Amino acid sequence: MFALVTPAALAQLPQCDDTPIINQNCLFITPPLVCGDFHYNITNMNGDLIENASLTVHNAALNLYQFEFNRTGNRADFQITLCDGTFREVFVGGDSMPLSIVAGELFFLTFIAIITFILLGVGMHIKDPVLSWIGTAGLFVVAAALLLNPFEFLTGKADFIGMTLFGLALILLAIYFLLNSVKMMLNRGDGASEDTEL
């Protein structure tokens, strides 16, 4: 009786994608597999083995197999490796962040970036090292935010790599403006001492 109920229960589960919803188990269906031993491994992103179990037949004619993914208790990242060596990265809760939070994070970072570039532009134009210092600090904050990747809705590797590279570019730009600010400060100090000597 239990064996008859289990496939029906699995059939009612939604099919998994790369970002399962927290507390919502789902059904992973494999691509066509040709293996001697039909199993799968689930590891965390550190490579620690979390689960090793057998696959069940989903469609024998097409060599499709399935298993219930039940590691959805909280936000986490996993790698699922199938018996043929193929793998898939899964980000539990990756798309469950409310849109208002995502919009708020984007608005906040964009606001800081705009204010930063205004301060840098004005500071460089009027040769004011204080405004340049404040703008440079803002630029470091924006770069750090991109490097730390607080946007949990960006779960793909391409998004993460792109944000990291952009963050590093902003750090280099901030260092450039920092050096210019120091130069302006030194020039201003030299000009002040020349004025007092006259």
Beta strands, then each sheet from edge to edge (+ up, - down):
strand 1: 26-29
strand 2: 39-44
strand 3: 49-54
strand 4: 56-59
strand 5: 64-69
strand 6: 76-82
strand 7: 87-92
sheet 1: 1+ 5- 4+
sheet 2: 3+ 2- 6+ 7-
end
